[in-house]
Every structure is written in structure tokens, then in C-alpha cells.
Amino acid sequence: MNCKQFNTIPLEEVLLSLGHLPTKQSEKEAWYLNPFANESQASFKINKSLNYWYLFSEGIGGTNTDFMKKYLNASVNEVLVWAEGQNFSSFLNQNIPEQKFENPSKNYDIIDVNEIQHPALLEYLRERKVGNQTQFLHEIHYRMKDKNYFGIGFKNDSGGYEIRNKYSKICLGKKDVSTIKSGSESLRIFEGFFDFLSFKNVEIFLEKRPSDYIILNSVSMISNIKNSLKDYENIELYFDNDEAGNRAVEMIKSENKNAEDCRVLYSDFKDLNDWLIHKNPSNERQVKLRKR
């Protein structure tokens, strides 16, 4: 990886890998607390279209490379060595045609939206142990730069689709959360839709009643749901077991005393879907033991 390649990675993804989440954001910009020092007011701004940052409290800014040089107190070469070891999805996407566009909102046409029928997509869902949850999903065929693609589509609240298959992880349209309501006074929050589908597969074995659900589709969207949480009596959190997940849990629990971190269920695994794949939660006794 060279500086030009590193600087094309969305700085939001870089910050997320370090455990920093935005306090507020829009399509054009995102605001963070100072990543270099303790501050109570967000003074670190990202211009998303330029992928540049500016820290108002210190009057400095620049590229991803500039940021990591200051963050790590390191040389350019040391920054690039660090970046090589991070496996940034948007950098890996450059090597796979289906993954080439992280958010190609103006570079695609949706050709068809249907029930999932393609054998490759059905097999992928079976591999992820959620093959029986297709009622929440669509098969999306789309065209991008004169090539046709297809994938599993999960719709968000702005009409966009999270697209997944073995090779692709993109969003068609505006990035947003997905809300599923049933009129419940309880809410469950998931980082990604595969975690949500995994939970629906074990809901009955966990002796949980259906609730309202919010799927962030990216932990960086957490600032978008703050006003949606105040009306719920109980909030259950099912985030990834990583630094970004820890920060997300802390952020929600600090403002919602009725929020519960439920990651103990899959504490030895990356996330809820990873637990589902490698364990057998249909064994009700095992699940109940993990609940205690």
C-alpha cells in the first residue's frame, strides 16, 4: 500500500478501526471528539467528499496519512506498515470487481428486485446459517459501469440497499439504518443485518419475544438513532466484540440507563453471526446455560 492508496480509504473507516465513532454526521460531513486529546465538544470534522479532516481546536488538518502520522507519532513508512495490517474493506474492495464501489450512489442502475432464488445466494445464506430468513431480504440485480451484478439486498430506511454476496459488501443508494417495528416497548439494536437474521433464528430458543429492531448497517451510523431510543422501556445491544463495538455500547448506555449489553451470549466470538455459525444454538440447554 502506498500513500495514494491509503488516502483513498474513507477516513471514517480508519477512525472506526481505532474505536472512534461520530457524534453527528450528514451525507457531506462527520464530526468527532478530538482523537488526539480529551475534549467534551466535537471539534474534529471530516469532509466526506474530499476525504479530508480538520481539527478546529488545533487548526490542523490533512489526509489519512497526515492523521495517522500524528495519531501514531510515526513516519510515513511506519504508517503504511500499520495500514497494511488493518485489512480495510474499502482497500480490499479495489481488487474484486463486485466490491469496487463502497457507496456508488450515482454509478449504478437497479435492474430487478425479487425474492431470493439464485442458487449461489441461497447457498451463501445457508453457509451463514440464516437460509430460512429470506423474508427480510431481496435478490437485487444491478448494473454498474457496463457490468451486471447481483446480490442479497437488505433495505434501509432511506430506500437504499445493503448488498452482500461472497465477494461484495456495498450499499446501493443512501446509507442509512433499517428499522423494523412491531409496536413493542422493547428494542434490539444490531450492527449488521446478518446479526439480526442470526438473532431471529435463535429468538425462540433464547425465550425472547419479538420486539422492535434497529439494524445500523454500520456502527458509524450510531449517531443517527439517538432520538429513536427515548421511547423504549428496554434496549438490548448486540454489537461486535471489538473496540468500535465497545465504544458503541458505552455511548448508548451512557445516555440510556435501560440499555443492556447482550454480548455475553457470544463473548468468545467476533459477532452474533460468527457464534451462530460455529455453535449449535438449537441446543436449547446450551443456550440457556450461556444466558446465566
MIKOL-17811 format. One line per 3 residues: number of its first residue (from 1); their letters; for each residue x, y, z of C-alpha. Coordinates in Angstrom, 2 decimals, always signed. Layout:
N
NUM = A = X,Y,Z  ...
# end
This chain:
292
1 = MNC = +0.00,+0.00,+0.00  +1.27,+3.49,-0.83  +0.11,+6.91,+0.37
4 = KQF = -2.19,+7.46,-2.60  -3.97,+4.16,-1.94  -4.20,+4.75,+1.80
7 = NTI = -5.61,+8.24,+1.30  -8.49,+6.85,-0.79  -9.77,+4.76,+2.13
10 = PLE = -12.67,+6.59,+3.83  -11.29,+8.23,+6.95  -14.45,+7.13,+8.73
13 = EVL = -13.30,+3.53,+8.30  -9.84,+4.39,+9.62  -11.35,+6.06,+12.69
16 = LSL = -13.72,+3.15,+13.19  -10.79,+0.72,+13.25  -9.35,+2.82,+16.08
19 = GHL = -12.61,+2.80,+18.02  -13.73,+6.37,+17.25  -17.39,+6.98,+16.39
22 = PTK = -19.00,+10.20,+15.10  -21.11,+12.31,+17.43  -23.13,+13.57,+14.46
25 = QSE = -22.97,+13.28,+10.70  -24.69,+14.03,+7.41  -24.15,+12.96,+3.83
28 = KEA = -21.40,+15.58,+3.46  -19.60,+15.61,+6.79  -19.00,+13.84,+10.10
31 = WYL = -17.99,+15.28,+13.48  -15.93,+13.51,+16.14  -14.46,+14.26,+19.53
34 = NPF = -10.78,+15.09,+19.24  -8.99,+11.73,+18.59  -5.70,+13.16,+19.83
37 = ANE = -6.83,+14.54,+23.21  -9.69,+14.54,+25.69  -12.33,+17.11,+24.77
40 = SQA = -16.02,+17.39,+25.59  -17.06,+19.11,+22.35  -16.70,+17.63,+18.88
43 = SFK = -14.06,+19.68,+17.04  -12.79,+17.11,+14.53  -14.56,+17.32,+11.17
46 = INK = -14.38,+15.06,+8.11  -15.31,+16.36,+4.67  -16.62,+13.12,+3.14
49 = SLN = -16.42,+14.18,-0.49  -12.77,+15.25,-0.18  -11.88,+12.65,+2.49
52 = YWY = -10.03,+15.40,+4.38  -10.10,+16.15,+8.09  -9.77,+19.36,+10.05
55 = LFS = -9.30,+19.75,+13.80  -10.70,+23.14,+14.75  -9.30,+23.12,+18.29
58 = EGI = -5.75,+22.94,+16.94  -6.20,+24.45,+13.47  -4.67,+21.50,+11.64
61 = GGT = -5.91,+19.02,+9.04  -5.00,+16.86,+6.07  -5.17,+13.38,+4.58
64 = NTD = -5.36,+9.91,+6.13  -1.57,+9.77,+6.11  -1.33,+13.10,+7.94
67 = FMK = -3.84,+11.88,+10.50  -2.07,+8.59,+11.25  +1.36,+10.27,+11.39
70 = KYL = +0.05,+12.43,+14.22  -2.06,+9.68,+15.82  +0.80,+7.14,+15.93
73 = NAS = +3.59,+9.72,+16.19  +5.17,+7.79,+13.34  +6.87,+8.22,+9.99
76 = VNE = +5.11,+7.77,+6.66  +6.67,+4.33,+6.21  +5.53,+3.27,+9.69
79 = VLV = +2.01,+4.49,+8.91  +1.90,+2.44,+5.70  +3.13,-0.67,+7.52
82 = WAE = +0.34,-0.15,+10.06  -2.24,+0.36,+7.29  -1.16,-2.83,+5.51
85 = GQN = -2.05,-4.83,+8.61  -5.56,-3.43,+9.01  -7.32,-5.19,+6.09
88 = FSS = -9.50,-2.17,+5.36  -12.54,-3.44,+3.45  -12.61,-0.47,+1.08
91 = FLN = -8.98,-1.16,+0.10  -9.59,-4.88,-0.39  -12.62,-3.95,-2.49
94 = QNI = -10.30,-2.45,-5.12  -9.13,-5.96,-6.06  -12.59,-7.50,-6.55
97 = PEQ = -14.96,-6.11,-9.24  -18.13,-6.59,-7.19  -16.61,-4.75,-4.26
100 = KFE = -15.19,-1.84,-6.21  -17.69,+0.78,-5.11  -18.17,+1.33,-1.39
103 = NPS = -21.12,+3.68,-1.84  -21.80,+4.03,-5.58  -24.96,+6.10,-5.25
106 = KNY = -24.59,+7.71,-8.71  -22.91,+4.86,-10.59  -25.50,+2.11,-10.75
109 = DII = -28.93,+1.10,-12.02  -31.12,-1.43,-10.23  -32.42,-3.83,-12.86
112 = DVN = -34.59,-6.15,-10.79  -35.76,-6.65,-7.19  -37.22,-10.05,-6.42
115 = EIQ = -37.41,-12.88,-3.92  -34.11,-14.67,-3.43  -33.95,-17.51,-5.92
118 = HPA = -30.40,-17.67,-7.26  -28.66,-20.88,-6.06  -25.41,-19.04,-5.24
121 = LLE = -27.19,-16.57,-2.96  -29.24,-19.28,-1.27  -26.07,-21.30,-0.65
124 = YLR = -24.33,-18.22,+0.79  -27.21,-17.72,+3.22  -27.03,-21.38,+4.23
127 = ERK = -23.31,-21.01,+4.87  -24.07,-18.07,+7.16  -26.76,-20.24,+8.88
130 = VGN = -29.61,-17.86,+8.02  -31.04,-19.58,+4.95  -34.53,-19.64,+6.49
133 = QTQ = -34.76,-15.85,+6.98  -35.26,-14.77,+3.36  -38.49,-12.94,+4.21
136 = FLH = -36.35,-9.96,+5.24  -34.24,-9.99,+2.07  -34.37,-9.36,-1.67
139 = EIH = -32.41,-10.57,-4.66  -31.05,-7.44,-6.31  -29.74,-7.35,-9.88
142 = YRM = -27.93,-4.13,-10.72  -25.72,-2.64,-13.41  -22.57,-0.73,-12.68
145 = KDK = -20.11,+0.66,-15.26  -21.47,-1.53,-18.06  -21.35,-4.72,-15.99
148 = NYF = -24.21,-6.65,-14.41  -24.05,-7.91,-10.82  -26.41,-9.47,-8.31
151 = GIG = -26.51,-9.90,-4.55  -28.56,-10.22,-1.39  -30.30,-6.92,-0.65
154 = FKN = -31.38,-5.63,+2.77  -33.39,-2.43,+2.53  -32.71,+0.59,+4.73
157 = DSG = -35.00,+3.40,+5.87  -33.91,+5.69,+3.01  -34.74,+3.16,+0.31
160 = GYE = -31.14,+2.10,-0.23  -29.93,-1.50,-0.12  -27.08,-3.14,+1.71
163 = IRN = -25.74,-5.61,-0.86  -23.92,-8.79,+0.15  -22.63,-11.94,-1.51
166 = KYS = -19.42,-13.91,-1.16  -17.45,-11.19,-2.91  -19.37,-7.97,-2.38
169 = KIC = -20.11,-5.64,+0.53  -21.53,-2.34,-0.72  -24.50,-0.04,-0.31
172 = LGK = -26.65,+0.98,-3.26  -28.21,+4.36,-2.60  -28.07,+6.44,+0.55
175 = KDV = -26.52,+4.80,+3.58  -28.99,+4.54,+6.47  -30.22,+2.35,+9.29
178 = STI = -33.01,-0.21,+8.88  -35.94,-0.12,+11.32  -38.38,-2.98,+11.86
181 = KSG = -41.28,-2.14,+14.16  -43.91,-4.28,+15.82  -45.30,-1.76,+18.31
184 = SES = -43.15,-3.13,+21.13  -41.85,-1.25,+24.15  -38.57,-3.15,+23.78
187 = LRI = -35.85,-2.52,+21.21  -32.93,-4.60,+19.98  -30.04,-2.96,+18.13
190 = FEG = -27.73,-4.82,+15.78  -24.61,-3.73,+13.95  -25.31,-5.58,+10.69
193 = FFD = -28.23,-7.42,+9.14  -26.58,-10.84,+9.33  -26.50,-10.41,+13.11
196 = FLS = -30.19,-9.51,+13.04  -31.03,-12.57,+10.92  -28.94,-14.72,+13.25
199 = FKN = -30.87,-13.46,+16.25  -34.20,-14.18,+14.58  -33.02,-17.77,+14.17
202 = VEI = -32.43,-18.21,+17.91  -35.06,-15.86,+19.32  -37.36,-18.69,+20.36
205 = FLE = -34.54,-20.67,+22.00  -33.47,-17.61,+23.96  -37.09,-17.33,+25.17
208 = KRP = -37.27,-13.81,+23.76  -40.43,-12.21,+22.49  -40.36,-10.27,+19.20
211 = SDY = -39.55,-6.59,+19.68  -38.74,-3.56,+17.59  -35.37,-3.79,+15.84
214 = IIL = -32.80,-1.31,+14.53  -30.03,-2.55,+12.25  -27.32,+0.11,+11.94
217 = NSV = -25.79,-1.32,+8.73  -22.58,+0.29,+10.00  -21.63,+1.16,+13.55
220 = SMI = -20.71,+4.62,+12.28  -24.46,+5.31,+11.90  -24.98,+5.19,+15.66
223 = SNI = -25.39,+8.95,+15.96  -28.44,+8.73,+13.65  -30.54,+6.74,+16.15
226 = KNS = -30.12,+8.74,+19.36  -33.58,+10.28,+19.19  -35.18,+6.91,+18.40
229 = LKD = -34.26,+5.32,+21.74  -36.02,+7.51,+24.28  -39.46,+5.87,+23.98
232 = YEN = -38.35,+2.31,+24.81  -38.50,+0.69,+28.24  -35.84,-1.89,+27.41
235 = IEL = -32.96,-1.74,+24.93  -30.76,-4.74,+24.12  -27.42,-4.20,+22.35
238 = YFD = -25.85,-6.80,+20.06  -22.65,-5.24,+18.74  -19.39,-6.77,+17.58
241 = NDE = -16.75,-7.78,+20.10  -14.20,-5.16,+19.05  -13.13,-1.67,+20.02
244 = AGN = -15.78,+0.01,+17.87  -18.45,-2.22,+19.41  -17.22,-1.34,+22.89
247 = RAV = -17.43,+2.36,+22.13  -20.91,+2.00,+20.66  -22.16,+0.19,+23.75
250 = EMI = -20.62,+2.80,+26.03  -22.16,+5.63,+24.02  -25.68,+4.20,+24.14
253 = KSE = -25.52,+3.08,+27.78  -24.24,+6.48,+28.90  -27.41,+8.12,+27.58
256 = NKN = -29.89,+5.26,+28.16  -29.83,+3.66,+31.59  -32.25,+0.96,+30.41
259 = AED = -29.79,-0.32,+27.76  -28.20,-3.73,+28.26  -25.03,-5.09,+26.67
262 = CRV = -26.03,-8.59,+25.50  -22.69,-9.65,+24.03  -22.11,-12.16,+26.85
265 = LYS = -24.13,-14.56,+24.69  -21.30,-14.65,+22.13  -18.38,-13.29,+24.13
268 = DFK = -15.88,-15.74,+22.61  -16.78,-14.86,+19.02  -16.40,-11.90,+16.67
271 = DLN = -20.13,-11.26,+16.43  -23.53,-12.90,+16.71  -23.40,-14.48,+13.25
274 = DWL = -19.92,-15.91,+13.93  -21.32,-17.51,+17.09  -24.28,-18.93,+15.18
277 = IHK = -22.01,-20.44,+12.51  -19.66,-22.13,+14.96  -22.05,-23.10,+17.74
280 = NPS = -25.31,-25.02,+17.77  -27.82,-22.68,+19.44  -30.68,-25.00,+18.52
283 = NER = -29.48,-27.00,+21.50  -31.75,-25.22,+23.96  -29.89,-26.39,+27.02
286 = QVK = -26.60,-24.91,+25.84  -28.22,-21.60,+25.08  -29.89,-21.40,+28.48
289 = LRK = -26.57,-22.12,+30.19  -24.95,-19.22,+28.34  -27.78,-16.93,+29.41
292 = R = -26.97,-17.45,+33.12
# end
